[in-house]
């Protein structure tokens, strides 16, 4: 005789006729969670909103299945369906979770930033990837009288900054290339070498520090590296220095950053 199994879902009792039925339902629940995760991951990897058809193609699921999961995720606030052609994007609940995680990482990186500043005497910036730009979220001001200081909350491009290049190197090649091309198209009057930049990104990806040699702001150069952890946006630490001093102590700065970076990662 089959046993009755009673489960609860959101406070409601549900009777399942047999253990086999219970296992089947459990497997279905796991499958739905896995599919929902795939959809969230695809949205997180896209710099623009996606349509149902685009999502279905990328996760290899029927459009009707994607539509049901998307509706449930929207109800819970994990995705937002924008008006017009803006498409489907990650929602406020995902952003809230990411911000909480990012805050924890910021607190964990603060001692490393202080160590770098003490070792070099320079200002140390922490930035996070937001869309297609870097936004400064923390800073340790250096002890040098002539120093560079940016405002917390200020945003900067990816392809002309040390933290931006480091972040591009931390992304997969497809996503990095997409962001680079989008930035080039945003500033069509700026003459840039796409091939040279892609080669530079590959060099950074291999382990060298990212560099800004008077590229973003004349008179300011910088070195930087990225911190990439599962479930959060890429963070990048950079050390901006007046170029007049940078050219004299570049090797010293590089050695200090690599030692502290590798020690933190290890």
TORMI-861363 format. One record per residue: y, x, z of N, C-alpha, C, CB in turn; residue number from 1; residue in one letter. Coordinates in steps of 0.001 Angstrom, whole numbers. Atoms other than C-alpha are relative to their C-alpha. Glycine has a CB too. Layout:
nc2_nc1_nc3_cac2_cac1_cac3_cc2_cc1_cc3_cbc2_cbc1_cbc3_nr_rest
Y_X_Z_Y_X_Z_Y_X_Z_Y_X_Z_NUM_a
...
// end
This chain:
nc2_nc1_nc3_cac2_cac1_cac3_cc2_cc1_cc3_cbc2_cbc1_cbc3_nr_rest
-1206_852_0_0_0_0_1247_881_0_11_-960_1238_1_x
-1203_-813_102_3373_1426_-1032_926_-264_1175_723_-273_-1317_2_x
-933_129_-1113_5813_2109_1760_1402_-319_-514_17_1290_842_3_x
-1394_259_325_9338_741_1726_837_1156_524_479_-1357_599_4_x
-910_-1063_-415_11988_3433_1851_1404_-571_-26_-121_1267_-922_5_x
-1351_537_-116_15459_2489_3042_991_1154_-6_156_-857_1288_6_x
-1039_-1025_65_18457_4620_2072_1355_-674_141_-83_810_-1330_7_x
-1362_530_-89_22195_4214_2514_868_695_-1030_587_186_1426_8_x
-970_-529_940_24905_4678_-98_1350_-605_327_-410_-296_-1469_9_x
-1320_471_-421_28489_4432_1128_-111_-1128_1010_810_-462_-1205_10_x
146_965_-1073_27331_2488_4153_-817_-1222_-337_1312_-428_435_11_x
788_1162_406_25213_18_2170_-1483_346_6_432_-492_-1397_12_x
1445_-214_-23_21487_-308_2758_-595_-273_-1375_-667_-899_1061_13_x
672_176_1280_19244_65_-262_-1487_217_204_563_973_-1076_14_x
1446_-87_-172_15498_-569_-358_-634_505_-1291_-595_-1376_403_15_x
733_-560_1133_13341_1563_-2663_-1479_-239_255_308_1533_-197_16_x
1363_478_-207_9775_362_-3201_-993_1099_333_-463_-721_-1213_17_x
1019_-1020_-202_7937_3678_-3206_615_1384_48_-1046_-67_-1098_18_x
-447_-1387_-49_8182_7398_-2662_309_520_-1402_-1063_881_672_19_x
-229_-433_1372_7913_7917_-6424_1355_-500_-505_-1130_-499_-915_20_x
-1300_529_398_10876_5609_-6986_1131_782_657_106_-1484_361_21_x
-1015_-758_-740_12813_7502_-4328_233_1359_-655_-425_184_1475_22_x
-129_-1311_644_12077_10844_-6001_702_-119_-1345_-1379_648_-184_23_x
-634_201_1297_13073_9460_-9396_1504_-208_155_-627_-1195_-720_24_x
-1421_266_-204_16369_8173_-8046_728_1255_466_192_-1129_1016_25_x
-606_-1247_-475_17045_11456_-6267_230_957_-1161_-888_664_1068_26_x
-136_-869_1169_16426_13378_-9488_1134_-466_-909_-1315_44_-783_27_x
-1080_538_821_18768_11048_-11356_1359_334_604_-151_-1516_-158_28_x
-1259_-323_-678_21472_11626_-8743_375_1457_-223_-106_-293_1503_29_x
-242_-1426_222_21102_15387_-9086_467_240_-1432_-1273_822_293_30_x
-360_-155_1410_21325_15069_-12874_1442_-443_-234_-960_-808_-899_31_x
-1368_492_155_24531_13027_-12634_994_1004_570_167_-1366_690_32_x
-882_-996_-612_26090_15585_-10282_132_1219_-903_-530_417_1385_33_x
-16_-1155_898_25121_18391_-12650_863_-269_-1226_-1424_362_-431_34_x
-790_345_1178_26652_16574_-15612_1487_-100_344_-493_-1322_-602_35_x
-1396_94_-432_29829_15805_-13677_597_1390_185_111_-805_1308_36_x
-453_-1378_-186_30088_19481_-12753_275_665_-1340_-1039_807_785_37_x
-202_-559_1341_29696_20461_-16412_1316_-492_-601_-1176_-373_-924_38_x
-1235_576_535_32530_18108_-17356_1222_615_678_5_-1530_183_39_x
-1117_-611_-727_34820_19460_-14632_199_1447_-429_-240_-71_1517_40_x
-90_-1406_414_34014_23014_-15687_652_115_-1383_-1406_651_-16_41_x
-584_-11_1345_34869_22265_-19335_1500_-281_63_-700_-1037_-903_42_x
-1422_316_-147_38180_20692_-18310_754_1164_623_185_-1260_850_43_x
-640_-1137_-647_38938_23667_-16082_193_1181_-922_-798_423_1179_44_x
-87_-1116_943_38369_26077_-18955_986_-265_-1128_-1363_292_-580_45_x
-908_357_1090_40710_24213_-21297_1448_52_467_-332_-1398_-543_46_x
-1423_-66_-334_44453_24867_-21336_737_-1276_-404_641_1205_-677_47_x
-592_1278_390_45099_21392_-22812_-955_-1126_381_314_-31_-1527_48_x
860_1139_-260_43792_17889_-22192_-1013_-185_-1122_832_-1263_175_49_x
1064_207_984_40583_16901_-23973_-284_-1488_-165_-1284_747_417_50_x
424_1376_237_39392_13663_-25539_-1446_-164_452_155_-382_-1498_51_x
1402_250_-355_36092_11993_-24632_-943_660_-1004_-276_-1513_67_52_x
843_-597_1030_34659_13148_-27935_-96_1512_125_524_-359_-1362_53_x
5_-1458_-163_35682_16761_-27333_-849_418_1196_1433_525_165_54_x
809_-303_-1186_34152_16730_-23856_-1477_-181_-311_410_-897_1188_55_x
1401_284_334_30936_15145_-25143_-599_1114_-850_-114_-1342_-740_56_x
481_-1076_870_30643_17840_-27815_-249_1276_796_1008_271_-1125_57_x
103_-1265_-738_31180_20688_-25342_-1097_-15_1061_1324_317_655_58_x
1058_67_-1021_28710_19425_-22731_-1318_-507_-573_436_-901_1152_59_x
1223_447_699_26175_18185_-25312_-591_-1262_623_-1051_1114_11_60_x
428_1291_-542_26011_14634_-23950_532_-1122_-889_493_-179_1468_61_x
-522_1144_747_26400_11194_-25578_1383_-401_517_-969_-1192_96_62_x
-1355_391_-386_29971_9923_-25575_-16_-1092_1067_780_-477_-1224_63_x
82_1092_-976_28916_6817_-23626_-313_532_1396_-1068_-1017_-425_64_x
324_-604_-1298_27421_8963_-20852_1221_688_586_-1159_1007_-138_65_x
-1213_-686_-447_30559_11085_-20658_1040_-1005_472_577_870_-1128_66_x
-982_1019_-360_32697_7944_-20531_-274_-564_1390_-2_-1128_-1033_67_x
348_529_-1328_30812_6601_-17487_320_1021_1095_-1498_-383_53_68_x
-247_-1028_-1015_31021_9899_-15613_1499_238_171_-709_1319_-380_69_x
-1450_-186_-46_34694_10348_-16507_662_-1124_795_583_59_-1425_70_x
-564_1136_-734_35461_6857_-15176_-205_167_1502_-633_-1317_-476_71_x
284_-210_-1420_33778_7694_-11855_845_1136_565_-1490_297_211_72_x
-802_-1139_-451_35573_11044_-11597_1474_-368_107_-174_1184_-952_73_x
-1392_444_-72_38912_9389_-12346_223_-859_1242_385_-787_-1271_74_x
-113_859_-1178_38300_6790_-9623_132_835_1272_-1217_-934_102_75_x
-26_-860_-1184_37743_9613_-7113_1154_996_-18_-1306_747_118_76_x
-1154_-887_77_40812_11531_-8297_-301_1405_-479_633_80_1315_77_x
358_-1348_439_38927_14505_-9715_453_289_-1427_-1494_196_106_78_x
-602_-199_1316_40305_13961_-13217_1123_-1009_-184_-1059_-138_-1132_79_x
-1091_906_350_43407_12351_-14696_-56_-271_-1494_1385_593_407_80_x
-51_374_1411_43563_10452_-17970_1462_-253_-338_-897_-1267_-307_81_x
-1424_53_294_47037_11066_-19373_284_-981_-1134_522_1393_-360_82_x
-403_939_1047_48940_8645_-21564_206_727_-1325_1288_-741_405_83_x
-223_-572_1323_49303_9193_-25299_-1124_923_-417_1307_747_-32_84_x
986_-966_490_47575_12227_-26758_-224_1156_964_434_541_-1337_85_x
122_-1105_-965_47700_14334_-23590_-1442_236_421_849_-280_1232_86_x
1425_-166_-260_43997_13692_-23010_-393_-35_1460_-450_1265_-575_87_x
596_9_-1336_41795_14119_-19964_153_1384_613_-1503_-423_-52_88_x
-232_-1266_-691_42652_16822_-17421_-585_-66_1405_1513_329_55_89_x
394_-22_-1406_41618_17931_-13963_1017_-777_823_-127_1455_518_90_x
-861_852_-799_43010_15585_-11323_473_635_1290_-704_-1254_310_91_x
-609_-539_-1218_44854_16012_-8024_-998_444_1062_904_-1019_587_92_x
979_-402_-1011_41709_16221_-5890_-520_1411_-268_-1169_-993_36_93_x
440_-1353_355_40511_19301_-7770_1101_998_326_-382_85_-1499_94_x
-1125_-886_-274_43976_20836_-7520_178_217_1498_1282_-567_-604_95_x
-116_-121_-1451_44057_20112_-3782_-1047_951_563_-132_-1370_658_96_x
1065_-898_-446_40712_21831_-3253_289_1432_-426_-1355_-454_-555_97_x
-304_-1341_503_41797_24771_-5403_1131_639_794_370_-56_-1485_98_x
-1116_-531_-776_45061_25147_-3468_-448_446_1382_1101_-1040_123_99_x
521_-386_-1314_43199_25215_-170_-770_1305_-94_-900_-1105_574_100_x
762_-1224_223_40862_27858_-1534_933_1165_-308_-1006_-193_-1143_101_x
-956_-1039_366_43786_29787_-3032_755_500_1220_979_-520_-1046_102_x
-693_-390_-1226_45583_29762_325_-860_938_831_377_-1235_822_103_x
917_-863_-752_42513_31281_1958_-81_1382_-638_-1404_-634_75_104_x
42_-1289_694_42361_33999_-705_1302_758_216_-259_-199_-1508_105_x
-1291_-644_-244_46081_34697_-288_29_647_1376_1142_-1015_-129_106_x
48_-567_-1353_45558_35216_3432_-910_1223_48_-482_-1055_1008_107_x
947_-1120_-11_42630_37516_2716_552_1203_-755_-1335_-427_-610_108_x
-559_-1089_793_44578_39553_156_1238_625_631_337_-497_-1375_109_x
-1235_-502_-608_47645_39987_2339_-169_1401_609_475_-970_1073_110_x
176_-1359_-544_46237_43011_4259_-115_1059_-1093_-1241_51_882_111_x
113_-943_1111_45344_44686_944_1376_284_-592_-948_-549_-1086_112_x
-1348_-187_523_48883_44128_-335_824_891_923_691_-1352_-184_113_x
-732_-824_-962_50289_45640_2852_-454_1455_-62_-184_-548_1419_114_x
522_-1361_123_48012_48668_2501_572_691_-1235_-1537_-16_-65_115_x
-537_-577_1236_49179_49208_-1078_1473_351_174_-179_-977_-1181_116_x
-1423_-249_-207_52833_48911_-77_223_1198_918_677_-1241_583_117_x
-133_-1131_-923_52393_51335_2823_-373_1319_-677_-879_-218_1238_118_x
460_-1227_668_50549_53832_603_972_468_-1080_-1377_-224_-615_119_x
-869_-349_1130_53120_53717_-2205_1488_-98_305_-314_-884_-1160_120_x
-1400_244_-292_56355_52596_-582_635_-1023_-921_757_1273_-81_121_x
-527_917_1009_56696_50034_-3359_-275_-1466_349_-601_327_-1358_122_x
218_1438_-127_56923_46251_-3559_-1334_-376_-645_1165_-794_-650_123_x
1289_466_523_53597_44472_-4110_73_-1514_-176_-1185_399_955_124_x
-51_1430_318_53405_41064_-5797_-1402_-571_-164_818_-238_-1277_125_x
1241_746_239_50605_38491_-5801_338_-1191_-879_-672_-461_1348_126_x
-250_1095_938_50473_36071_-8722_-1295_-731_-309_638_526_-1300_127_x
1155_835_328_48178_33263_-9798_190_-572_-1400_-186_-1144_1047_128_x
-57_591_1335_47322_31943_-13244_198_-1504_124_-1287_318_-807_129_x
-276_1434_40_48869_28503_-13767_253_-391_-1448_1221_-377_909_130_x
-139_360_1404_48295_27062_-17214_-34_1242_-863_1296_-778_-237_131_x
-67_-1192_846_49456_29785_-19579_1053_994_483_295_-398_-1435_132_x
-967_-936_-579_51788_31670_-17209_-486_476_1370_1400_-662_121_133_x
286_-508_-1339_51633_33733_-14027_1108_-459_943_-125_1559_-1_134_x
-1000_418_-990_53361_32374_-10914_-152_843_1251_-140_-1510_340_135_x
26_-805_-1215_54294_34596_-7970_-155_-897_1217_1274_852_119_136_x
245_821_-1183_52948_33220_-4704_134_779_1302_-1373_-609_-80_137_x
-169_-794_-1223_53349_36114_-2252_537_1372_-376_-1346_128_786_138_x
-617_-1293_269_55079_39449_-1904_131_801_1286_1375_-181_-659_139_x
-292_-946_-1079_55278_42500_344_1084_928_-534_-1298_808_462_140_x
-1140_-778_492_58664_44173_-74_-159_1463_392_1330_-565_552_141_x
156_-1424_-232_58592_47958_-403_1104_595_856_-56_713_-1301_142_x
-945_-689_-881_60430_50487_1738_1041_809_-769_-750_912_945_143_x
-959_-753_801_62263_52190_-1153_1346_-720_-36_-535_207_-1428_144_x
-1328_617_51_66018_51629_-1222_245_-639_-1369_1093_1048_304_145_x
-76_572_1344_65896_51099_-4986_-1359_-613_-306_402_1083_-1078_146_x
1290_673_166_63183_48507_-5473_172_-1261_-839_-617_-348_1375_147_x
-12_1236_786_62243_45488_-7557_-531_-1143_854_-846_153_-1300_148_x
411_1169_-786_62000_42056_-5943_149_-1250_-864_848_-125_1315_149_x
-29_1273_724_61090_38787_-7682_-80_-1151_997_-1165_-84_-1028_150_x
1_1161_-885_61436_35307_-6220_-1374_-653_31_1058_-1016_-445_151_x
1251_743_-124_58363_33532_-4870_141_-1323_-756_-364_-248_1503_152_x
-44_1214_803_57562_30671_-7223_435_237_-1433_916_-986_632_153_x
-424_-331_1362_58999_32405_-10285_-1226_202_-890_892_1271_-5_154_x
1133_-155_914_56752_32392_-13354_340_981_-1113_-405_-1359_-595_155_x
-171_-1035_1013_56224_35054_-16003_-1076_-139_-1069_-46_1404_637_156_x
1000_69_1073_54403_35376_-19339_-1198_896_278_629_387_-1329_157_x
1248_-741_-189_50928_36826_-19654_-27_1338_-719_-1152_-828_-467_158_x
264_-1153_864_51161_39362_-22447_944_1176_181_53_-429_-1403_159_x
-960_-1093_-183_54119_41468_-21284_104_452_1446_1363_-421_-492_160_x
-37_-369_-1414_53378_41802_-17566_-1332_605_422_334_-1224_875_161_x
1234_-631_-478_50854_43894_-15649_-950_-1030_588_316_1075_1042_162_x
885_1010_-594_49560_40932_-13655_-550_-949_-1058_746_-798_1076_163_x
470_863_1076_49349_38838_-16826_-1117_636_-807_1143_-354_-910_164_x
1044_-702_759_47357_41443_-18733_-1277_135_823_494_1391_-437_165_x
1177_-106_-869_45058_41979_-15751_-752_-1325_45_411_427_1426_166_x
618_1326_-29_44448_38237_-15633_-724_-299_-1306_1056_-1075_270_167_x
650_206_1300_43693_38050_-19353_-1317_761_-76_928_442_-1144_168_x
1223_-809_14_41132_40828_-18887_-1080_-591_890_303_1422_442_169_x
974_617_-906_39480_38825_-16094_-620_-1259_-593_660_-333_1327_170_x
530_1184_666_38946_35839_-18405_-998_412_-1076_1140_-842_-612_171_x
886_-330_1116_36275_35617_-21067_837_192_-1261_-1075_-1113_-212_172_x
-750_-406_1183_37293_36895_-24487_576_-1189_-761_-886_809_-918_173_x
-465_1175_735_37576_33454_-26087_1225_-617_656_-1111_-1036_-101_174_x
-1121_612_-718_39851_32036_-23392_1218_912_-7_-401_-326_1441_175_x
-1112_-949_13_41964_35195_-23233_700_6_-1358_-498_1411_344_176_x
-573_-14_1347_42459_35245_-27003_789_-1274_-266_-1103_166_-1053_177_x
-686_1284_179_43422_31564_-26992_1370_13_693_-868_-1156_553_178_x
-1261_-66_-738_46095_32172_-24340_979_966_-656_-254_419_1447_179_x
-862_-986_661_47420_35245_-26144_633_-592_-1255_-802_1265_-358_180_x
-511_588_1241_47755_33436_-29475_1013_-1102_303_-1159_-560_-849_181_x
-932_1070_-382_49418_30451_-27767_1343_582_423_-590_-854_1141_182_x
-1253_-618_-439_51992_32763_-26175_742_621_-1181_-273_1067_1075_183_x
-634_-559_1194_52640_34555_-29467_680_-1098_-807_-1035_736_-868_184_x
-568_1117_763_53236_31184_-31144_1216_-595_710_-1062_-1088_-223_185_x
-1134_527_-770_55606_30170_-28342_1249_845_-215_-345_-54_1494_186_x
-1130_-902_234_57793_33201_-29079_-151_639_-1385_82_1100_1117_187_x
267_-488_1362_57551_33544_-32890_948_1106_-458_84_-1144_-969_188_x
-974_-1008_430_60657_35758_-33170_-277_1373_607_1402_-444_370_189_x
335_-1270_-634_59117_38456_-30975_-1091_703_-802_-454_-218_1465_190_x
975_-768_778_57305_41162_-32922_-1029_598_952_700_1119_-836_191_x
1061_-487_-874_53968_41839_-31239_-1202_441_-826_-413_-1084_1011_192_x
1204_-519_650_50802_43723_-32174_-1215_-646_658_-74_1567_96_193_x
1133_723_-583_47923_41298_-31561_-1222_901_134_-347_-1223_-852_194_x
1173_-876_-35_45223_43821_-32433_118_1037_1111_-185_699_-1350_195_x
-213_-1002_-1043_46735_46437_-30141_-125_-586_1391_1358_638_-159_196_x
88_645_-1305_47040_43981_-27268_-1441_-328_352_847_-1268_27_197_x
1410_317_-255_43426_42834_-27630_-778_1258_381_-637_-662_-1238_198_x
645_-1271_-355_42327_46479_-27541_376_413_1415_393_1109_-998_199_x
-463_-324_-1352_44433_47023_-24417_-718_-859_1042_1525_-197_109_200_x
685_901_-927_42854_43987_-22745_-1445_446_203_43_-1454_-519_201_x
1382_-484_-117_39375_45343_-23489_-67_1246_875_-587_301_-1390_202_x
-49_-1205_-836_40351_48660_-21881_151_-372_1471_1161_918_-437_203_x
-182_471_-1382_41532_46839_-18753_-1289_-635_504_1173_-1015_92_204_x
1254_653_-369_38337_44783_-18743_-1065_1038_381_-505_-884_-1160_205_x
961_-1071_-288_36411_48072_-18649_279_696_1328_14_1022_-1118_206_x
-237_-545_-1333_38089_49005_-15358_1314_713_213_-1063_915_323_207_x
-1284_-657_-196_41477_50595_-16005_1018_-998_553_504_616_-1325_208_x
-1061_866_-499_44657_49238_-14443_809_-569_-1167_919_773_970_209_x
-893_600_990_46910_46891_-16392_1385_623_145_67_-1552_168_210_x
-1306_-649_-2_50316_48271_-17367_1066_-860_-669_-86_1344_-695_211_x
-1200_555_622_53772_46970_-18115_991_1157_-86_593_-1238_823_212_x
-911_-1123_213_55810_49800_-19605_1311_-501_-599_-646_1064_-922_213_x
-1299_503_455_59302_48328_-19800_-136_-1158_-981_793_1119_-644_214_x
254_1040_998_57827_45388_-21716_668_-1324_351_-1488_-212_-154_215_x
-570_1299_-379_58925_42339_-19745_1473_115_360_-771_-594_1174_216_x
-1386_-213_-411_62123_43658_-18170_349_1470_-192_223_-437_1481_217_x
-399_-1383_233_63904_46765_-19349_401_662_1319_1163_66_-1014_218_x
-312_-723_-1223_64054_49336_-16573_-1010_-213_1105_1340_-395_484_219_x
1038_259_-1006_61014_47996_-14699_-1373_163_-646_155_-1432_614_220_x
1386_-170_439_57408_49131_-15168_-919_-414_1142_-283_1478_-440_221_x
912_482_-1045_54301_48060_-13281_-1442_353_-317_136_-1512_173_222_x
1451_-109_90_50608_48575_-12632_-595_-1200_720_-519_1350_612_223_x
599_1150_-671_48215_45792_-11649_-1480_-141_-267_694_-1250_-417_224_x
1415_322_189_44696_44446_-11333_-239_-1428_459_-917_993_778_225_x
308_1406_-287_43062_41033_-11054_-1089_-123_1051_-426_-726_-1274_226_x
1040_386_-951_40966_39410_-8348_-561_-1326_-486_557_-107_1479_227_x
619_1228_499_38509_36842_-9689_-1160_-379_898_-478_168_-1463_228_x
1062_507_-857_36371_34745_-7361_-390_-1395_-471_445_-21_1489_229_x
470_1299_486_34260_31651_-8119_789_-1167_589_-1471_-169_321_230_x
-585_1242_-483_35954_28277_-7888_1506_-17_143_-580_-321_1282_231_x
-1460_-26_-119_39598_29398_-7923_608_669_-1227_437_739_1292_232_x
-699_-654_1088_42209_30501_-10423_17_1510_222_1430_-546_-129_233_x
-84_-1455_-94_42483_34194_-11191_1288_383_724_-56_654_-1411_234_x
-1154_-570_-685_44822_36078_-8835_195_1430_-494_-185_-41_1552_235_x
-265_-1375_424_46505_39363_-9731_1018_650_927_503_35_-1456_236_x
-911_-811_-807_48168_42063_-7653_688_994_-924_-760_737_1161_237_x
-737_-955_824_50906_44131_-9274_1029_742_843_689_-715_-1177_238_x
-986_-840_-686_53243_46911_-8196_1112_319_-994_-656_1321_566_239_x
-1123_-273_900_56593_46765_-10048_873_1123_563_845_-1278_-218_240_x
-751_-1183_-427_58635_49968_-9936_1122_263_-1003_-937_1247_125_241_x
-1026_-429_951_61976_51036_-11425_-555_1098_-909_1263_502_747_242_x
621_-920_950_60996_52909_-14581_396_1446_250_369_-387_-1411_243_x
-451_-1362_-276_63065_55942_-13592_-876_683_1039_1443_-9_470_244_x
898_-565_-1017_60757_56429_-10600_-1458_-87_-462_178_-738_1354_245_x
1374_209_461_57612_55102_-12291_-508_1186_-812_-88_-1275_-835_246_x
451_-1093_867_57482_57909_-14863_-322_1259_797_1062_313_-1048_247_x
234_-1192_-824_57520_60493_-12064_-1225_-142_899_1222_288_853_248_x
1090_187_-966_54843_58939_-9839_-1104_-921_-518_552_-559_1294_249_x
1008_898_566_52635_56951_-12239_-1412_401_411_108_-20_-1517_250_x
1350_-465_-348_49557_59109_-11583_-300_-252_1473_-154_1499_-319_251_x
171_234_-1438_50081_58843_-7818_-229_-1483_290_1229_506_776_252_x
155_1447_-173_50477_55064_-7995_-1372_-462_-477_1101_-753_-760_253_x
1279_400_571_47426_54701_-10203_-1155_376_920_-191_641_-1372_254_x
1074_-458_-884_45226_56755_-7869_-73_-857_1260_207_1473_377_255_x
-29_805_-1223_46342_54756_-4810_-529_-1406_-258_1425_-69_563_256_x
442_1362_308_45791_51383_-6482_-1495_-62_-279_767_-543_-1195_257_x
1431_6_317_42360_52265_-7832_-828_184_1263_-335_1104_-1018_258_x
747_-242_-1242_41214_53597_-4460_-31_-1249_878_619_1172_779_259_x
-65_1182_-861_42401_50525_-2552_-683_-1201_-657_1460_-339_328_260_x
682_1088_719_41176_48099_-5234_-1509_119_127_399_-1_-1481_261_x
1447_-207_-48_37710_49611_-5327_-534_-117_1424_-359_1368_-580_262_x
413_139_-1397_37561_49790_-1535_-69_-1450_423_948_751_909_263_x
3_1432_-317_38435_46093_-1293_-1185_-688_-651_1309_-660_-455_264_x
1113_618_722_35872_45123_-3928_-1334_413_587_51_368_-1476_265_x
1269_-479_-554_33196_47246_-2285_-298_-575_1355_4_1489_91_266_x
// end
